[in-house]
Amino acid sequence: QIIELANKTSSEFRYEFILVPASGKTSEVTTVNMWCSQSQKDMAKTILEGNVTDIPNFDQGKCEKKPIFMNLALASILGIKSLPYFIREDGIHKVGMPTNSQNFVDWLRLNETK
């Protein structure tokens, strides 16, 4: 849902997605497979297309996982306890999946009026 919204509004807003395996062992395996098995460009495309279930397993022992753990550390420093977690350009944040796309876009635009 958020990927679809990001695709629709990408000409107006800049989105940066940070991989954080925050939902237990399954998300950890999926995140590492995404990070290790594809180029950064292919990984972004996979995320934007919403095909995260189609990611092949990868020999995780052959991959540098430090960036993933750095993302976890950043999430901890920022106090992120649940996902998704949105941070506007002005530093205001919002937790949880938007229930109304237009309200979310309006929230993103609030920064533009300052």
C-alpha positions as CSV (number, residue, x, y, z in Angstrom):
1,Q,0.0,0.0,0.0
2,I,2.7,2.5,0.9
3,I,4.8,1.5,-2.1
4,E,1.8,2.2,-4.4
5,L,1.4,5.6,-2.8
6,A,5.1,6.3,-3.1
7,N,5.0,5.4,-6.8
8,K,2.0,7.7,-7.4
9,T,3.6,10.7,-5.6
10,S,7.2,10.2,-6.5
11,S,7.3,13.3,-8.7
12,E,6.2,15.4,-5.8
13,F,8.0,13.8,-2.8
14,R,11.3,12.1,-2.3
15,Y,11.1,8.8,-0.5
16,E,14.0,6.9,1.1
17,F,13.4,3.4,2.3
18,I,15.6,1.9,4.9
19,L,15.6,-1.8,5.4
20,V,15.0,-2.7,9.0
21,P,14.3,-6.4,9.9
22,A,12.0,-5.4,12.8
23,S,9.4,-8.2,12.6
24,G,11.4,-11.1,13.9
25,K,13.4,-13.9,12.2
26,T,11.3,-14.1,9.0
27,S,11.9,-10.4,8.3
28,E,15.5,-10.7,9.1
29,V,16.0,-13.5,6.6
30,T,14.0,-11.6,4.0
31,T,15.9,-8.4,4.6
32,V,19.3,-10.1,4.4
33,N,18.2,-11.9,1.2
34,M,17.2,-8.6,-0.3
35,W,20.4,-6.9,0.7
36,C,22.7,-9.8,-0.4
37,S,21.1,-11.1,-3.6
38,Q,20.6,-8.0,-5.7
39,S,22.2,-4.8,-6.7
40,Q,21.0,-1.7,-4.9
41,K,19.1,-0.7,-8.0
42,D,17.4,-4.1,-8.4
43,M,16.6,-4.1,-4.6
44,A,14.9,-0.8,-4.9
45,K,12.9,-2.0,-7.9
46,T,11.9,-5.1,-6.0
47,I,10.7,-3.1,-3.1
48,L,8.8,-0.6,-5.3
49,E,7.1,-3.4,-7.2
50,G,6.1,-5.1,-3.9
51,N,7.7,-8.4,-4.9
52,V,9.5,-9.1,-1.6
53,T,8.1,-12.6,-1.4
54,D,9.9,-13.6,-4.6
55,I,13.4,-12.9,-3.3
56,P,15.6,-15.9,-3.7
57,N,17.5,-17.3,-0.7
58,F,21.1,-16.3,-0.6
59,D,24.1,-17.8,1.2
60,Q,24.1,-15.2,4.0
61,G,27.6,-16.2,5.1
62,K,29.0,-14.6,1.9
63,C,27.4,-11.2,2.4
64,E,28.4,-8.0,4.3
65,K,25.5,-7.5,6.7
66,K,26.9,-4.5,8.5
67,P,24.7,-2.0,6.7
68,I,21.6,-3.9,7.9
69,F,22.8,-3.8,11.5
70,M,23.6,-0.1,11.1
71,N,20.0,0.4,10.1
72,L,18.9,-1.4,13.2
73,A,21.1,0.8,15.3
74,L,19.7,3.9,13.6
75,A,16.2,2.7,14.3
76,S,17.1,2.2,18.0
77,I,18.7,5.7,18.2
78,L,15.5,7.2,16.7
79,G,13.3,5.2,19.0
80,I,11.6,3.4,16.2
81,K,9.5,0.6,17.8
82,S,7.2,-0.3,14.9
83,L,7.0,0.0,11.1
84,P,6.3,1.7,8.9
85,Y,7.9,4.9,10.3
86,F,7.8,8.1,8.3
87,I,10.0,11.2,8.9
88,R,9.1,14.4,7.0
89,E,11.8,16.7,5.8
90,D,11.2,19.0,8.7
91,G,11.8,16.2,11.2
92,I,8.1,15.5,12.2
93,H,7.4,11.8,12.3
94,K,4.4,9.5,11.9
95,V,4.1,5.9,12.9
96,G,2.0,3.2,11.3
97,M,0.4,2.6,7.9
98,P,-1.6,5.5,6.6
99,T,-5.3,4.6,6.6
100,N,-6.2,7.3,4.1
101,S,-3.9,8.1,1.2
102,Q,-5.1,11.7,0.8
103,N,-4.7,12.5,4.5
104,F,-1.2,11.1,4.4
105,V,-0.3,13.2,1.3
106,D,-1.8,16.3,3.0
107,W,0.4,15.5,6.1
108,L,3.5,15.4,3.8
109,R,2.5,18.7,2.2
110,L,2.2,20.5,5.6
111,N,5.9,21.0,5.5
112,E,5.7,22.9,2.2
113,T,3.5,25.6,3.7
114,K,6.2,26.6,6.3
